[in-house]
Amino acid sequence: GQHLRVWNTLDGSLLWDDIAYPQPDGDRLATPTLDTRPRSPRPSRFPHDAVLVAADDGPVVVVLHKGGVQARALSTGLVYWQHKLGKAVTYQRLAVVKDKILVVGVHTQQKAPAVMELSVASGTVEFEGILTDPSTPVLEASSTLALPSGGHHAVFVDETHANMVVVDLVSRATASITKRESLGVTLGLSLSPLRVRGGFVVESTGRTLLCGLNADGAPRLLREYMGGKTTLSPSVDTIGGPSVVVAATTTSQHTELEVVNLLDGVAVALPLCTDVEETKNGRVISVFVGVVKRTEQPTFKTLLISEDHSMTLVKEGWVLWTREEALASAFQVEFIDLPPNADMEEFHYQHQHQHSGFLLEAIVHRLSFHTSQIVSMATKIMSWIRQEASKDGTIPEEEKFRVDSFGFKKLILLLTSPGKLFALQTEKGQLVWSLYIPGLPSLAEFGQPWQTSMTTVRKMFLTRTSRNASPEVVVLGHSPPSTAASFLVWLDPLTGTENYLQGLPY
């Protein structure tokens, strides 16, 4: 199902989590079906969207999901109302216009823009109709839809017929644009479903275009980003100034954040760099911005969502917190035994040689061994005290791979559907290390273009344990854009170090 999650921006703590899919009768929420099989990245079959609306009882989040619209309390997730949608219209987006909820889409048979107006308080339908005139070109149900100008306009792009239709959601008038040479893009472009006030985003192969709308509804090009690794945020208003968007460009070393003026496409401040890397997190796929101080030089908090499903909140280039949401999509788990320490090896040695030599010699060896155990126990106690005293919750290096006397302490390896591998301690669930396999630099040697979004992991094999030698795991992956269709990577499960990578031609 489609998960709804609400986080606290102060520390990244999860406030509540629920499923958006309703039961067929539409009266109660469905129980999600667990499906942990890895799959290749693909667009969602059902359009979905969410908007935040002010209400008398507090903020309300309105969600467009599979087959319906529902309103929930933002603080608790309580469902206020649900409205089931018909199948005649493929609804794609939500907009808030004059305290009304607008559901916008394309009529399947009429092949024209369609709008439904709902009441925020009760979900009652106050208007439902098709917005078209004789000059409006046909739109397929698969047409891409964006809502620029603060939600007052809807922009449809039909790649099949190379048409663009702009709808004024206030006057419900339509304007058709069939020549897109003014955007400088060829056929095959796709319109990003970002809510950008005063502009919209066009994506084509290796290019990201920030576009605006003139007074007559005609599009204009504001700024162009090359390389295909730039993602733009929804727009943010500034006091006494223009609306701005934040462009996040991911590289192998960092992610560059740039604030862009929506009036002329000019950067309003110097770019900032933050610690989100393509090799560790993949490309940034979503950017959301909140204004902390609305002054002449506003301060922004930026939420970055990467291909590895990690969420990072950044302020002025500094990372405030990171949540590893990929842990919720683990599909394979392996328990790794830690290698024995010096005390355990000495104990096994004494046990094997306790009958060799004289009795007095054996007693002296045993007393010496127990003395070293007492010293080792004192060292462990002091290390535990230091660990508890440090409030950051980090694991000391000497404690990461220290096995306990009974062998209960192990490492848990979790392979997740985004391709990120995690190692956790069984004692307290602390993260020891993580590795984003599609971002391995050695994987890029198999051919170009190399895209982390197209690389998937399939299976993890534990090939060697810690009993007789250093442990080892092998991960099988698939990378369609490269010359090697599949690959095997050998890893050290204790440290996450890559030992070897081999490409497969099948």
C-alpha positions in Angstrom: 0.0 0.0 0.0 0.9 3.7 0.1 2.3 4.6 3.4 1.6 7.9 5.1 4.4 8.9 7.5 4.7 12.1 9.6 8.0 13.1 11.1 9.1 15.7 13.7 11.5 18.1 12.0 13.4 18.8 15.2 14.9 15.3 15.6 13.5 13.2 12.8 11.3 11.1 15.1 8.3 9.3 13.5 5.0 10.6 14.8 2.6 8.2 13.1 2.4 5.8 10.2 -0.6 4.4 8.3 -1.8 3.0 5.0 -3.8 5.1 2.5 -5.5 2.2 0.6 -9.2 1.8 1.6 -11.3 -1.4 1.6 -13.7 -1.8 -1.4 -16.6 -0.5 0.7 -14.5 2.7 1.4 -15.4 2.7 5.1 -12.2 1.4 6.7 -8.5 1.2 5.9 -7.1 -2.0 4.4 -4.4 -4.1 6.0 -1.3 -3.9 3.9 0.0 -6.9 2.0 3.6 -7.7 2.8 5.6 -8.0 -0.5 9.3 -7.9 0.1 10.5 -9.1 -3.3 13.0 -6.8 -4.9 11.8 -5.2 -8.1 13.1 -2.8 -10.7 12.3 0.9 -10.2 9.1 1.8 -12.0 6.5 4.5 -11.8 3.5 4.0 -9.6 0.5 2.4 -11.3 -1.9 4.7 -9.4 -1.4 8.5 -9.2 -1.0 9.9 -5.7 -0.7 13.3 -4.2 -1.1 15.1 -0.9 -1.8 18.7 0.1 -1.9 20.5 3.5 -5.0 22.5 4.3 -5.7 24.8 7.3 -8.9 23.9 9.2 -10.6 25.0 12.5 -9.4 21.9 14.4 -5.8 22.2 13.1 -3.9 21.3 9.9 -5.5 18.6 7.7 -3.6 16.6 5.1 -5.7 15.6 2.1 -4.5 12.5 0.2 -5.2 11.3 -3.3 -4.6 7.6 -3.3 -5.8 4.4 -5.1 -9.4 5.0 -5.9 -10.2 7.8 -3.5 -9.5 11.0 -1.6 -9.3 11.1 2.2 -8.7 13.9 4.8 -6.7 13.2 8.0 -5.6 15.2 11.0 -1.9 16.0 10.6 -1.1 15.6 14.3 -2.7 12.1 14.9 -3.6 10.7 11.5 -7.3 10.4 12.3 -9.4 10.0 9.2 -12.1 12.8 9.0 -13.7 11.7 5.7 -13.2 9.6 2.6 -14.5 10.1 -0.9 -14.5 7.3 -3.5 -13.6 8.3 -7.1 -15.1 6.9 -10.2 -13.2 5.2 -13.0 -14.3 7.6 -15.8 -11.6 10.1 -14.9 -7.9 9.4 -14.2 -7.3 11.8 -11.4 -3.6 12.8 -10.9 -3.2 15.8 -8.7 -4.7 17.8 -5.8 -4.9 21.6 -5.5 -6.2 24.1 -2.9 -8.0 27.1 -4.5 -10.1 29.4 -2.3 -10.4 27.0 0.6 -11.6 24.3 -1.7 -10.0 20.9 -2.6 -9.7 20.4 -6.4 -9.0 17.0 -7.8 -7.6 17.3 -11.4 -7.2 14.7 -14.0 -8.1 13.6 -17.6 -11.4 12.1 -18.6 -10.8 8.7 -20.2 -13.4 8.8 -22.9 -13.7 12.6 -23.6 -9.9 12.9 -23.5 -10.2 16.4 -21.9 -9.2 18.0 -18.5 -11.6 17.1 -15.7 -12.0 18.8 -12.3 -13.8 17.8 -9.1 -14.3 20.3 -6.3 -14.6 19.0 -2.7 -15.4 20.6 0.6 -12.6 20.6 3.1 -14.9 20.1 6.1 -16.9 17.1 4.8 -15.6 16.0 1.5 -18.9 16.9 -0.2 -18.7 17.3 -4.0 -19.6 20.9 -4.9 -18.6 20.8 -8.6 -17.6 18.0 -11.1 -17.1 18.6 -14.8 -15.0 18.5 -18.0 -13.1 21.6 -18.9 -12.9 21.8 -22.7 -13.8 23.9 -25.7 -13.7 23.1 -29.5 -10.1 24.3 -29.7 -8.8 22.1 -26.9 -6.7 19.2 -28.3 -7.2 15.7 -27.1 -5.4 14.4 -24.1 -4.6 10.8 -23.3 -5.2 9.4 -19.8 -1.4 9.0 -19.6 -0.8 12.7 -20.0 1.5 14.2 -17.4 0.1 16.9 -15.1 1.7 19.7 -13.1 0.2 22.5 -11.0 2.2 25.7 -11.3 1.1 29.2 -10.1 0.3 28.1 -6.6 -2.2 25.6 -7.9 -4.3 28.1 -9.8 -3.2 26.6 -13.2 -2.9 23.0 -14.4 -0.5 22.1 -17.1 -1.1 18.9 -19.1 1.6 17.5 -21.5 0.5 14.7 -23.9 3.5 13.1 -25.3 1.5 10.9 -27.7 0.1 13.9 -29.6 2.8 16.5 -28.7 0.1 18.8 -27.1 0.3 21.0 -24.0 -2.9 22.4 -22.4 -3.0 25.0 -19.7 -6.2 25.2 -17.5 -7.1 28.1 -15.3 -8.6 26.4 -12.2 -10.3 29.6 -11.0 -12.1 30.7 -14.2 -12.0 27.1 -15.6 -10.8 28.4 -19.0 -8.3 26.4 -21.2 -5.5 27.5 -23.4 -3.8 25.1 -25.9 -0.2 25.0 -26.9 0.8 22.6 -29.6 4.2 24.0 -30.6 6.8 23.5 -27.9 9.8 24.8 -29.8 9.8 27.8 -27.4 11.0 25.4 -24.6 13.8 24.1 -26.7 13.0 20.5 -26.0 12.3 17.6 -28.4 9.5 15.1 -28.3 9.7 12.5 -25.5 9.8 15.1 -22.7 8.1 14.4 -19.4 6.6 17.0 -17.0 7.8 16.6 -13.4 4.8 16.3 -11.0 6.2 19.1 -8.8 4.0 21.8 -7.3 6.0 24.9 -8.4 4.4 28.3 -7.9 4.8 30.4 -11.0 6.8 27.7 -12.9 7.0 24.0 -13.7 9.8 21.5 -14.5 10.4 19.8 -17.8 12.7 16.7 -17.8 14.2 15.2 -20.9 17.3 12.9 -21.5 20.1 14.4 -19.5 18.4 17.8 -19.1 16.2 19.5 -16.5 14.4 22.7 -17.5 12.8 25.2 -15.1 10.0 26.9 -17.0 7.6 29.7 -16.2 4.2 30.8 -17.5 3.5 34.2 -19.1 0.3 36.1 -18.5 -1.2 34.5 -21.6 -0.3 31.0 -20.4 2.6 30.6 -22.8 5.6 28.8 -21.3 9.1 30.4 -21.1 12.4 28.9 -20.2 14.0 30.2 -17.0 17.0 27.9 -16.3 18.5 24.8 -17.8 20.5 22.1 -15.9 22.6 19.5 -17.8 23.7 16.1 -16.7 20.3 14.8 -15.5 21.3 14.9 -11.8 19.4 18.0 -10.7 16.1 17.9 -8.8 14.1 21.1 -8.1 11.9 21.7 -5.0 8.4 23.2 -4.9 8.5 26.9 -4.6 8.8 29.0 -1.4 7.5 32.5 -0.9 9.8 35.2 0.6 8.6 38.4 2.3 8.8 41.3 -0.1 10.6 39.2 -2.7 9.9 36.7 -5.4 9.1 33.1 -5.1 12.2 30.8 -5.2 13.0 27.1 -5.7 15.9 25.1 -4.5 17.9 23.1 -7.1 19.8 20.0 -5.7 22.5 18.7 -7.9 24.1 15.4 -6.8 27.8 14.6 -7.5 30.1 11.8 -6.3 31.4 14.0 -3.5 28.4 16.1 -2.3 25.1 17.6 -3.2 25.0 21.3 -4.2 22.0 23.3 -3.2 21.2 26.5 -5.2 18.4 29.0 -4.5 16.8 30.2 -7.8 14.6 33.2 -8.4 11.4 32.2 -10.2 11.0 35.6 -11.9 14.2 35.4 -14.0 15.8 32.1 -13.1 18.9 33.8 -11.5 20.5 32.3 -8.4 19.9 34.6 -5.4 22.7 33.2 -3.2 26.0 31.3 -3.5 25.5 27.5 -3.8 25.9 25.4 -0.6 27.3 21.9 -0.4 26.0 19.2 1.9 27.2 15.7 2.8 24.9 13.7 0.5 26.9 11.8 -2.1 25.8 9.8 -5.1 28.1 6.9 -4.1 26.7 6.7 -0.6 23.0 7.7 -1.1 22.3 7.8 -4.8 20.9 10.8 -6.6 18.5 13.2 -4.8 15.1 12.4 -6.2 12.9 14.9 -4.1 13.6 18.2 -2.5 11.3 20.1 -0.1 12.0 23.5 1.5 10.7 25.2 4.6 11.5 28.9 5.4 12.9 29.3 9.0 13.2 33.1 8.9 11.3 35.1 6.3 13.6 38.1 6.1 15.4 39.8 3.3 18.0 37.0 3.5 15.7 34.0 4.4 17.0 30.9 6.1 15.9 27.6 4.6 15.6 24.1 5.9 15.8 21.6 3.1 14.6 18.0 3.2 16.5 15.8 0.7 15.1 12.3 -0.3 17.7 10.1 -2.1 17.5 7.0 -4.2 18.5 4.9 -1.2 15.3 6.1 0.6 17.3 8.1 3.1 15.8 11.4 4.4 18.2 14.2 5.3 17.3 17.5 6.8 19.8 20.3 6.0 20.1 23.8 7.3 22.5 26.2 5.6 24.5 23.2 4.2 24.7 21.5 7.6 23.1 18.1 8.1 20.7 18.2 11.1 19.6 14.6 11.0 19.2 11.6 8.7 16.6 8.8 8.7 17.3 5.5 6.9 13.9 4.6 5.6 15.3 1.7 3.6 15.3 -0.3 6.8 11.5 -0.6 6.3 12.0 -2.5 3.0 14.5 -5.3 4.0 13.8 -8.5 2.0 16.8 -10.7 3.2 18.5 -11.0 6.5 21.7 -12.9 7.5 23.2 -13.3 11.0 27.0 -13.1 11.2 29.0 -14.6 14.0 31.7 -12.4 15.3 35.3 -13.7 15.3 36.5 -15.0 18.7 38.7 -12.6 20.7 42.0 -13.4 22.4 40.3 -14.6 25.7 38.2 -17.1 23.8 41.2 -18.4 21.8 43.2 -18.8 25.1 40.3 -20.6 26.7 40.1 -23.1 23.8 43.9 -23.5 23.9 43.8 -24.3 27.7 41.0 -26.7 27.2 42.8 -28.6 24.5 46.1 -28.7 26.4 45.0 -29.1 30.0 46.2 -32.7 30.3 49.6 -32.1 28.8 52.6 -31.5 31.2 52.6 -31.6 34.9 49.6 -30.8 37.2 51.3 -27.8 38.8 52.0 -26.3 35.4 48.3 -26.7 34.4 47.2 -25.0 37.7 49.6 -22.0 37.0 48.3 -21.7 33.5 44.7 -21.8 34.7 45.2 -19.1 37.4 47.0 -16.9 34.9 44.2 -17.3 32.4 41.5 -16.3 35.1 43.6 -13.3 36.1 43.7 -12.1 32.5 39.9 -12.6 32.4 39.4 -10.3 35.5 41.5 -7.6 33.8 39.5 -8.0 30.6 36.2 -7.8 32.5 37.4 -4.5 34.1 38.3 -3.2 30.7 34.8 -4.1 29.4 33.1 -2.4 32.3 35.1 0.8 31.8 34.3 0.7 28.1 30.6 0.3 28.9 30.7 3.3 31.3 32.3 5.5 28.6 29.8 4.4 26.0 26.8 5.2 28.3 28.4 8.5 29.2 28.6 9.6 25.6 25.2 10.8 24.6 25.7 10.4 20.8 25.1 6.6 20.9 28.1 5.8 18.8 29.8 2.4 19.2 33.5 2.4 20.2 35.8 0.8 17.7 37.0 -1.8 20.2 33.4 -2.9 21.0 32.1 -3.2 17.4 33.5 -6.7 16.9 34.0 -8.0 20.5 32.2 -11.3 20.9 30.6 -12.1 24.2 31.3 -15.3 26.3 28.1 -17.1 25.1 28.0 -16.0 21.5 24.7 -14.1 21.7 26.3 -11.0 20.2 26.2 -11.0 16.4 25.8 -8.8 13.4 22.6 -8.6 11.4 23.0 -8.0 7.7 19.8 -6.5 6.1 19.6 -6.3 2.3 16.9 -3.7 1.2 15.0 -3.2 -2.0 16.8 0.2 -2.8 20.1 -1.8 -2.8 21.4 -0.5 0.5 23.0 -3.1 2.8 23.0 -2.5 6.6 24.9 -4.1 9.5 23.2 -3.8 12.9 24.3 -5.1 16.3 21.9 -7.6 17.9 22.6 -6.1 21.3 20.9 -2.7 20.9 20.2 -2.5 17.2 22.9 0.1 16.6 24.1 0.7 13.1 27.7 -0.5 12.5 28.0 0.3 8.8 25.9 0.8 5.7 26.7 0.4 2.0 24.7 1.6 -1.0 25.6 -1.1 -3.6 24.3 0.7 -6.7 26.6 3.6 -5.9 29.8 1.5 -5.8 32.5 3.4 -7.9 33.8 0.1 -9.3 30.4 -0.6 -10.8 30.8 2.4 -13.1 33.7 0.6 -14.9 31.3 -1.7 -16.7 30.0 0.8 -19.1 28.2 4.1 -19.7 25.7 5.5 -19.1 25.8 4.3 -15.5 22.7 5.1 -13.5 22.1 4.1 -9.8 18.3 4.3 -10.3 18.5 1.4 -12.8 20.7 -0.9 -10.6 18.9 -3.4 -8.4 20.1 -6.1 -6.0 18.6 -9.6 -6.1 20.2 -11.9 -3.5 22.8 -12.1 -0.8 24.8 -15.2 -0.1 26.8 -16.0 3.1 29.8 -17.8 1.6 32.2 -17.9 4.6 31.6 -17.7 8.4 33.8 -16.5 11.2 34.4 -19.9 12.7 37.5 -20.8 10.6 38.3 -17.7 8.6 37.3 -14.1 8.0 33.6 -14.0 7.1 32.4 -13.1 3.6 29.2 -12.4 1.8 28.4 -12.1 -1.9 25.6 -9.9 -3.3 24.1 -10.5 -6.8 22.8 -7.4 -8.6 21.5 -6.3 -12.0 22.5 -3.2 -13.9 20.7 -2.9 -17.4 22.4 0.2 -18.7 26.0 -1.2 -18.4 27.7 -3.7 -20.6 27.6 -6.3 -17.8 23.9 -7.2 -17.3 24.6 -8.6 -13.8 27.3 -8.4 -11.3 28.6 -10.1 -8.1 30.3 -8.2 -5.3 32.3 -9.8 -2.5 32.1 -7.9 0.8 33.5 -8.2 4.3 30.4 -8.3 6.5 32.3 -7.0 9.6 33.4 -3.7 8.0 31.4 -3.4 4.7 34.6 -3.3 2.7 34.4 -4.3 -0.9 36.8 -7.1 -1.7 36.1 -7.8 -5.3 33.5 -7.1 -8.0 32.9 -9.2 -11.1 30.6 -8.5 -14.0 28.4 -11.1 -15.7 27.3 -11.0 -19.3 23.8 -12.4 -18.5 
